[in-house]
């Protein structure tokens, strides 16, 4: 099958969860025998190594076109009914390149990675090429959760959340079909778009085993928390962990040490900050525990899947594991309060091998890359136009 994949960012290197799920999916489709052409924007010209990695999985068509700044997008939103997050990614250069690629070769389907990519798919809609939308999360729910906060950020989220809901529901209705990463998200997207929306759950792909870091980190145990990566739930979760959770954990486990990868802000006693790793496996050290302290979220936490694959046990909040189908005490430990976090980290250190084994079993049964590629291909075939006589 010939697939034109339209994204809002280049998936390599996979330095955040969005890029990681895109990269693994591109690899899975390639390995299943499909031909994928990738059109995506980049802030700058890709280096040779990144281009080589992309060409191993797809035919890349990279457009040097950074998104609008947040300030300019906010100003544009004053004169538009669309949310600023949509305006920020409505890039004319990307839309033009998609049109050029569609004009020079035939495709069975256009895959829009995230609702923000639909604006670049105008030529597909005009030309009758079916467009399948894949949503990593439910943007409306993230904005509504942010709206409960205070200050300027909360005020802005309260203004934007209704716009995001209308825009996201319209995106699902416009697409020939929509793919959600969890059953929960599929149900929410149907509720936003209406009963006639074609929404299907297809899990995020992840191999059951990957190599972890070569060297351990300091601490008994070493607790790793990923930085924000510019994503609001990560930033707020990290702030909450440092302020409210870590003091209790450090008191209960005085030999523990927390390692903050990426992000910014104060570094508490008993903590170390590391730059965001160029290779994500460096954050999954042997003997460590991966902490995912999200207060609100949507979609799938790819770093939980990666922790299992790289042999690291996970402690996470209920919000972080929602939709994943994992069970407390089997694949991971779930904690909400500071005291629960201390107990969960203590237990995860003891149960590490069993938690990882169960997590890897879940990867094999629910996130197998070939099974995901076949499920996506089934969605594509369901919307593909009949061949012309």
N, C-alpha and C positions, 0 to 999 in steps of 0.2 A: 504494500500500500504506500502511496506517495502522500506525505503529510507535510504541510507548511505550518511550522510551529512559530507563533508570534509571542514574544515575551516582552517584559518591561525592564529586564536586566539580563546581562550575560551570565549564564549559569556556572561558568568556570572562571576563577576558582570558587568552589562551593563554601564560601565563608559565612553563610547564614542558612537558616532552615529553608527559606524559599529557594535559594539557589541549589541547595542540596537535593531537595525533592525534584527539582527540574532536571538536574544533572543525572540523577539515578534513573529517572524516567526516560530521558533521551538515550542513555546507554541500554536500557531494557528494550526499547523499541528497536534500536539498531541491532541488538543481539537476536531479536525475534525475526529479523529479516526485512524490516520496513525501512523505507528511504525517507529521511527527515531533513528538510531544509529549515534552518533556524534563522529567523530575522529578529534581532534584538538590539537595543541601544546600549552604547557604552559611553562613559564620561570621557574616555581617552582611547587612543589607538591601542589595540591589544598587542602585548608582546608576543614574540614568536612561540614561546612555550605554551601560552594559553591557546593560541590559534591551532597549534598542533594537537593539543588535547581535544579541542572541540571537533576538529576534522576527523578524529578517530570515532566519533559517535554520530556526526551529522555533517551537512553542508552548511557552514556558517555564512551568514550575510549580516555582518555587524555594522551598525550605523553609529557614527560618532555624533551623539545627540543627547546631552545631559538633560534631565527633567528640569522644569521650571523651579526656581528657588521657592521655598515655602512662602516667603514674603510676596513674590509676584503672583503665586497661585492664590494666596489669600485676597489680594487686590482684585484679581480676575473674578474671584467668587462673588465679590460685591455686586457685580453686574450680570451674574449668571444664576440660574436655578440649580446648576450642577454643583456637587461638593468639590471642595478644593483638591481633595485627593485625586479625583478624576481629572480635573483641569491640569494638574501638575504633570500627568503622564500623557496628555493628549499632544503628541509630538508630530508635527507635520512631516518631518524628515522620515520618521518611521513609517507613517501611513503611505508616503510616496514610495518607499522601497518595497513595501508589501505589494503595492499595485504593480510595480515593475516586475517583481518576481512572478506574480500571478499572470502577467501579460506574456511572459516568455516561455512558460512551461505549465503543463496541466498538473493539477493536484486533486486527489480524491476528497480531501478534507483540510480545513484550516483549524488548527488547535490554538486557541487563545489562552495563554497562561495568565490567569487572574482577570477579573473584570476590567481592570485598567487597560488591558491589551485590546479590548474590543474596538476602541476608537481608531486603532491602526488597521482594522480589518474591513474598512469601508468598501474596498474594491471587491472583496469576497462577497459581501452582501449584495452589491450591485450586480456582480457577475453570476450569482446563484451558486457559488461554491459553499457547501454547508460549513458552518462554524460551530465547533464544539468548545465550550468554555470549561476550563477547570479552575475551580475556586479552592484556594489553599485554606480558607477559613470563611467565616461569615463577618464581613466588614462591619455590618450594621451592629452586631452584638458587641464588637470591640469598641465602637464609638459610644454605644449606650453605656457600657461599663465605664469608659473614661469620663462620661458626662456626670457620673456620681461624685467625681472629685471636685476640689475647690480651685480657686485661683483662676487665672486667665485660661489655663489649659482646660479646666472643667467647663468654663463659660463657652469656650469655642466648641467643645465637644457637644454641649447641649444644643448649640445652634446647628451644628453640622449633622448630628445623628439622624434627624428626619430626612434630610437631603440624601444622605448615604443610603437609607432604607429604600427610598424611591428609586434611586439610581441603581442599586444592586438588584432590586426586584425587576426593574426594566431590563437589566443585562441578562438575567436568566430567561426572561420571556423572549428576548431577541435571539438568543442562541438556539441552534437546532437541537442541542442537548447540552446539559450541564453535568459535570462530574464533581462530586464532593469527596473529600478524603475520609469523612466519617459518616455514619448513619445519622448521628445527631445533626451534623451540618446539612445533610441532604434534606432532613425534615424541616429545618429552619429556612432553607432556601425555597422550598416548596411553599412554606407559609408566606414568605415575602412576595413570591412571584405569582401565586394563585394555583388553583387545582390542576390547571392544564399544563403546568410547567413539567418539562421532561428532565428530571434530576435523578442521577444514579450514583450510588456510592461505589467508588473504586479506591482501594487502600493505597497509601503511599508505598512505593517499593523500597526494600532494603535487604541487602544480602545478610545471611544469618551470621557470618563471621568476617571480621576485618581485623587487621593488626592494630594494637594500641601503641602507646608511646613506649620507647625502649627503656626509659629510666623512671624510677619512682619520684614522687614529690615528698617534700618534708611534711611530717605530721603523722600521728597515730590516732585516728586515721587522717589522711589528707582529703579534705572536702573541696570539690571543685564547683565553682559557679561561673557560668558563662556571662559575659557582659551584654550590654543592651543591643549592640548591632544596629542602633537607631530605631528599634521597635519598642513602642511605649510599654507593653506588658513586661518585656524583659527589664527595661529601665526601672520601672516601679517595683518589680519583684526583687531586683537586686538591692535597691534602696531599703526595702522592707526587711530583707534577710540580714543585711549589715546592721541595721538599726535595732530590730526587734528580736531576731532569731539567734544571731551569732552569740551575743553575750550569755544567753542561757546555755547554748551548746558548749561554749568554751568553759563555763563553770562546771558543767557536768562531765566534760571530757577534756581535762586540762592539757593533755598531750596532743589534742587535735589541732590542726592548722587549716585555715581556709585559703584557697587560692582563687583569686578573682581574675578571670581571663577577659581582657577587653573592658570596655565601659570606663567610667570615670567616677569621681567622688571620693569621699574620705576612706581611708584604709584603717580599719580598727585594729586593736591589739590582737596579736595572734593571726594576722592575715598578711598575705602577699598579693600584690597586683602584678600581673603579667600582661604583656601586649597581646592583642588578639592573635592567635597563632596563624601562620601562613598555611600550615597543614593542620587540620582539625584534630588529627590523632594525637597531637602533642598535649591536648587537654584531657586525654583519657589515659592517665598514667596507671601502671600496675599498682594494685593495693589501694587505689583512691575510691572515693564515693562521689557520684555525680549528683549534685543538688539542683532541683528545678523549682524555684520558689515563686511561681506565678500566682498572682492574686486574681487575674482574669485572663482568659485565653479563648482560642477557637482553633479548629483544625487539629493537626497532629504535631506534637513536639518531636521533631526529627532528631533532636539530640538525645532523647530517651531511647529511640531506636538505635542510634549510633552507639550509645553507652552499652547496650546489650551486645551489639555486634562486636565491640572492641573489648568486651570482657569486664565491664565496670558496673557495679550495682548502682541502683538509682533510689533516691529519696525525693519525693515530689509532693506538691500540694494537690488537693482534689481538683482544682481548676486545671492544673497542668496535665492530669491524666484523663480528663473527661473525653469521652469518645474513643479512647484507646482500647478499651476492653480488657485492660490489665487488672489483676486482683491484688489487693493489699496482702502482703505476706507470701505471695506466690512469685510474681515477676518483679515486684518492687515494694517499697515501703511508702505509705502515704501519711503525711503529717500536715496539720493545720496550725497548731499552737506551738509556742517555743518549747514547751515541755515535751510535746509529741515529737518535735524535730530532734531533740536530744535523744529520746528513746529510739526513734527510727534510725538515726545514724549509728547508735550503738548496736542495734540489731542487724543493720545492713553489713556492718563490719564482720559479724559472726556468721551471717547467712550468705555471704558474698557469692560463693560458688553455686549454691542452690538458686539464688535469685537470677544470676546470669544465665544458668542453664535453662530455667523456665522462660526467661526473656528471649533467648535464642530460639527456643522451640516455638514461641509465638511468632517471631520473625519468619521462621520457615513455613508456618501454617497460614499466616495472614498477610505477609508482606513479600512473598517470593517475587522477585523481579519478573520472571517469565510469566507467572500467573497474572501479574498486574498488566504487563504488555498485552497479553491475550484479552484481558477484560476491556482495556482501552480500545483495542482493535475492534472488539465487538460493538462498542459504542459508535466508533467511526463508521463501521459497516451499516449500522442502523440508520444513519442519516445520509449515507452516500447516495448520490444521484445515479439512476440507472445509466449504463453506457449508451451513448447515442448509436443508432443504427447506421 
